[in-house]
Amino acid sequence: MKIRIEAAEERLRAAATRFVSEAEAAYFADLVLQAHLRKAPRMNPLEEAVDDLETWVALAEHEVRVDADKESVLLLDFDGLAPSLKLKHVHDELERRARKNGMAAVGFRNSSGVVTLGPWSEGLAGRDLIGVAMFDGGTGCTVPFGGTKGVFGTLPLAYAIPTTDQPITLDMAMTEIPYFQIDQAKSSGEPLPPGAAVDQNGLPTTDAAAALDDDGVANLLPIGGGIKGYGLAMLIEILTGSLIRSLLSTDQTPGWHPPEYGGLVCAIDIGSFTDLDRFKNEVTQMCHAIREQPGADGGAGPVIPGDRGHEKVATGLADGEIEVADAVVGRLEALAAG
């Protein structure tokens, strides 16, 4: 069914205010709907937000605890709760600490997980900070270089960089394709893109059934399919694992167990390094120069990471409505009503 964006935002805010402040609820609702406009229908951030709200209902007696608190570092234990409702708190802490010290990082663990990572970095770019976010993303998805079985999670990474126009944004898994794509391909019988996965013998395959074990282990290749993507995946694995007192994939329970996964969000205060306006002007001019380059073989030409997403947001806001499953709307209505 169609639902007005304003109505969806109002219900998200009403539901979230049961657990966090009105300012935090408004921040959460705004970033969720922006993410939904960017990602739907390939992904469903609004439904993910409803799942997060229901987690807070189910764990009403749980609370977010502080594991470490230093000038530039904050480590949070979410006690099984969904971290998305505390986006504003995390971003407020990052901004305050980065303005003082130049850079700051917030780690979080023992949460109900993150599916759409973009809001964790995009909200920081709106504050004229460079935002970088990463999440472990589970276990049994990414095959080590030269291996035969998925070990790491998909290890999503997102960043956002402010310009004088729309920010540069990127939100991607460290695998050639995300997990949900291989799951969908197996269900539909459609082939995988070449170079995205291997079978149980470590050989390239486009057959999702051959690359997805019955126990849910996916033999996805890291980005690029070689040692470079594997090396980046290992870096994110460590930063979202042992560094923040969470579990590495080799120690995690097989299957999907979000409390065992960790996340790390970093903020860089541009003004601590250089003049903010100069930085934004230079980066904006670079983006313009890239967009003006002619396209290969008469194509549309290069884009900047985030361009298509910004276009989708603008189109969605102009339309004023989003398509949402009836069941999701019903769940959201119930949450908003209390």
N, C-alpha and C positions, 0 to 999 in steps of 0.2 A: 504493500500500500504506500501511497504518498503521504508524507508528513512535512509540514512546514518546518524550516530550519529553526525559526524562532521558537516554535513549540517544542522541538526536540531539545534545544538548549535550555529552555525553561524547566523541562522535566529532569534533565540531567542535573541542573543546579539544585532543584528541590530535593532530589534523591541524595545528592552528595552532602547537602547541608545537615543531614542527619548524623554525619560523622566528622565533618571538617568545617572550618569557618566559611562564612558566605564568600569571602574573597577567594579562598582556596577552591570552593565549589565553582565559582564563576570562571576561574582560570582553567580548571579541569575541563569544564564543559566547552569552553572556547577552543582549546587545543584539540580536544577529541573530535569536534565537528570539522575543524580544519583538516585533521588527519583523515577523516572519513571522506571528505570531498576529494582529497588527493588520491586515496587508495581504492575506494569502492569503484566497481564491484569486485576487483581482483582480491581485495581483502575487505574486512568489515569492522573497522575500528569502533563503530557505534555499538555493535553487538559485544565486542570485547569490553567496552566500558560498562555495559550492563552486567557482564560476567564479573567485572571488578567490584561493582556496587553490591552484587549479591554475595560476594566473598566477605565484604565488610558486614553485611547482615548476619551471615553465618558465624562470623568470628567477632561478634560484637564486644566480647569481653577482652579481646586481644588488644595490644597497644604497641606502637612503634617505640623501640628503645635505642639509645645511643651506645654504641660499642667503643667508639673512639672519637675524640673531639680535640683537634689541634688547630693552629691558626689557619692552615690552608687545607685541612683534611677533616671530613666528617664521615663516620661509618655508622650506618643504620641497620638495625635488625627489625624487619617488618613483622615478625611473629606470625607469618603466614598471610598477612594482609596484602592487598593489591597496592603497589607503590604509586599507581597513576593518580590516586586521590591526593597525594602529597607532592604533586609536581611543583606547585607554587612554593611550598616550604623548601624543597630542594633547590629550586632556582633562586629563591631569596638568599639562602645560605651561600650558594655559589657566588652570587653577585657581590654580597657583602665581603666575603673573604677574598675574592679575586680583585675587587677594587682596592683592597688594603695591601695585598701581597703580590698582585700581578697574575697569579694563577691560583686555581682551587680545584679540589676534587671531592666528590661525594660518592662513596661506595654504598651499595645496599645488598642485603642478603636475606635469606629465609623469607622470601616473598611469594606471592601467588604467580609471579612471572610477568613478563612483558612480551607482547606480540608485535605491536606497532611501536617502533623505537623513535620515530621522527620527532614527536612532541618533546622528547627529552633534550634535544639539541635546538629545535626551532624556537622554543620559548626563550632561550638564551640569546639568540641572534636578535630577537625583538628588543633586547636590553643593550644592544651594541656590544655584546660579548661574542667571542667565537665559542660555539658549543660543540663538544664531542661526546658521544654516548656510545656505550657498547654493552652487550648482554651475552651471557653464556649460551643461551638458546637450547639447552638440553644435551642429550647424549646420543650417540649412535647415528650420526648423520654425515659427518665429514671424514672421508678416508685419508689417512696419512699418505704422503707422497710415496708411491711405490707399494702401498699396502693393498689389502683385499677386503677390509671391513671398516665401516664407519665407526669412528671413535668420538671425535669432538661433536659439539652441537653445531648449529648453523652459524653461531657467533655473529649476530647482526651488529653492524656499525652504522652510526649516523653522525653527520656533522652539519652545521649551519654557520654560514659566514655572512655578516651584514654587509650590505652595499648601500648606495644612495637610492636604490630601487628595491626590488625584491631580493631577499637573501639567496645566496647559493646554498642549496640543500641536497643532501644525499642520504638515503636510507636503504641499506642493502645487506644481504647475508654474505658471509664469507664463502658461500658455495655458489657454483655456477647457476643453480636454480634454487629457490627456497623449498623447504620440505613439503609445503602444501601442494606444490606443483607436481612433484613425483607421486604423491598420494592421489591427486586428481587424475593423473595420467594412467595410473594403474587401474583406477575405477572405470575410466572411459575407454581404455585400450589404445589411447593415442600414443605415438612415439615421443620419446624425450628428445630434446635438442642434442645434436652430436657434441661430444666432449663434456657432457654434464654428469655422467655417472659411469660406474664400472660394475661388472657382475661379481659373483663370489670368488672368481679366480683373478680378479683385478684387471680384467680385460674390458675395454670400452664397450658400452652397450647403449642402445636407444630403447630397450625394452624395460619399462618401469617394473614389471613383475620380476625380472632378473636382477634388478638393482635394489629391490625393496624386499627384505626378508619378512617371513611370516611374523617374527617377533617385533617388527616395526623398525628394525635397523635399516637405515638408508645408506647406500654406498655412493654418496654424492662426492663429486670432485671439488676441491677448493677453487676459488676464482683463478682463471687462467689454466687450471688443470695441472700445474707443475709446482716446482719447489718454491717459487716466489709467493704464490697464493697460500701454500701450506705454511710457509714461514710467518705470514701475517696472521693466519688462523691461530697458530701456536701462541703468538704474542697476545692476542685477545683472550685466548683460553686462560693464560696465566694471569692476566690483569683482572679477569672476572672470576677467577678461582682462588688460588692460594693467597694472592695479594689482599683480598678483602675477606679473608677467613671463610670463604665458601669452598665448595668441593670442585676438584678437577674432574673432567669427564671420566677418567680412568677409575675414579673412586665413587662415582654416582650410581644410584640404583638404575638398572635398565628400565627404559620406558620414559614417560613424561612425568617428572617430579619437580615442579618449579621451585619449591623451597630449597632444593639442593643447588640451584643456580644463582649466580650473582650478577650484579650490574655495576658499572662505573660511569659516572658523568663528570666531565671536566669543563671548566670555563677558563678562557683566557681573556684578560682585560686588555683590549687593544691599546687603550690610552696609557697603559703602563710601559708600553714598548715604543710607541710612535704616536704622532698626532692622529686622532680618530678621523677627522674629516679628510685628511690627506690619504689615509689608508682606504677609506670607503670610496673616494674618488678614483684612486689608482685601480682598485679592484673592479669598480664599475666600468672604467675605460677598457680594461682588459676583456671584460665580458662583451662589451660592444664590439671590440675588434674581432673577437672569435665569432660572434653571431654574423658579422658582415662577410665572413669568408664564404666564397661560393661552395655549393654542395658538390660532393663527389658524383660524377657521372650525371650531372644535371639535377641532383636531388635537392632537398630542401635546405641543406647546409647544417653546420654543427649547432648544437644547443648547449646551454649551460645546465649543469645538474640542478634540477628543481624547476626548470622552465615549464615543462609539461604539467607538473603538479600545480604551479601557480595559475596556469591557464584553466585547469579543471576547477580550482577553487573559485576563480572569478566567474566562470560559467555557472557553477552551482549556486553561488550567491545571487547571481542575476536571476536564475530560475526560481530561487526561493524555496525549493522543495527537494527532498531526497526520497529515494525509494528504500523502504525498510520492510522486512518481513513482518507480517501481522503479529506473529508470536513475540518478536523482539519488542514491538511497540507495546504489546500487552504487559510484558515483563517490566518495561520502563515505566509505564503508567502505574503499576502496582508499587514499584519502588518510590516513585514520586509522591504517591498518596500516603506512604508510610504504613 
